[in-house]
């Protein structure tokens, strides 16, 4: 009999209800046969270059003019997509850690890091710190209709630059004051400025007013705010964020017009709300192979969750430390699409990678994909498991080295995912062995069972279904 093997990550508050893992796999549904789905391995991280400073990549941005801008530690670089060579712009920032935000007006780029701001001339690469007394620092910067717009930290206020300039007027400010919460984050989308407060959100637009152009949009007020300033991101023609309101926090939202739509599941919310800190969450978005992904990482909790818009399904992205064998968050902290490549920066050091669907390791370290399926049971009657066969893409081994006879691992749990059996292996097939069957026999008995498989060899991994023979 077929068992429902393919699916999203869903480990509930009680594992007796659900204990489904989906690590470094994502779900794709057939567009010609809606009844068929597959698990595809997530893209690997292929090293492009390594920046020389200490510390991780704090932000990346692709301006309208020239090479990409990358911030590592307290240094600013320009990165070429043709050779992946980099140039240090020779400027020392005032801060060394924490995410930065970058925007440009076609001539200069503005970088903010909380208390300070910097201007990069896109033509000459000259960098200067903003010293105008009417610049108050900012965590976020956006660009709308010729103006840079900033939040004023720890207030309800936001302010703007001069039109296509980098000067500031002390009177060019306003407040997101529909509710008395502080302004946490902002994002420009569809020529609108989304102002995210601690518990509410307001939307502003360019009214053309000569005194101050950025005005509140009537009727665009959301009773949900933002729990993490760096969780706000654009994707699928709308806005996504990690939410907070007067009733609680830890739900992930997307905007449906000006109405928040919950996209997190109870299982994801249970995981998030169990973290000691969620205000440090960072997110980026990208689109690859027809899938639009919202990547949400929690640095202190050391976890990364990913939402796939195409099928409204969650999975986990994880890096396994090759020394300790412990799993942690994905290596990436930020993303740009540059030269036809999905480019990401490492959160820990200066490595810059390509997210490559045809590369099956994490910067040279093994990338482990894990799937634990829904529980198999028959009204608490004892089942004798004679065999389990996976329908998957076989014969994907490499010509030499690890993966030349690629392996898949099976283990199982008879106590709702609390403990697992010893591992059993089978070959996915050497290269060209397309008719190789992945099948295990004599699997014992249980009243309830969860089957789990994993792949760590650097080969393509695709699982379509599972066939179980049991009495």
Secondary structure, DSSP 4 states (H G I P E B T S, - for coil): -EE------EE-SSTTT-EEEEESEEEEE-SS-TT-EEEEEPPEEEEEEE-SSSS-EEEEE--SSSSEEEEETTEEEEE-TTT--EEEEEEE-S--SS--EEEE-SSEEEEE-BS-EEEEETTT--EEE---TT---BS-EEEETTEEEEE-TTSSEEEE--TTSS---TT-EEE--SSSSPEEEEEEETTEEEEEESS-EEEEEE---SS--EEEEEEEEES-EES-TBT-EEETTEEEEEEEETTEEEEEEEEETTEEEE---HHHHHHHHTSS--TT-EEEEEEETTEEEEEEEETTTTEEEEEETTTTEEEE-EEE-TTT--EEE-SEEEEEEETTEEEEEESSSSEEEEEETT--EETTEE--EEEEPPPEESTT--EEEEEEEEEE------SSSTTTT-EEEEEEESSTTSS----EEEE--STT-TT--EEEE---EESEEEEEEEE-SSS--EEEEEEEEE-
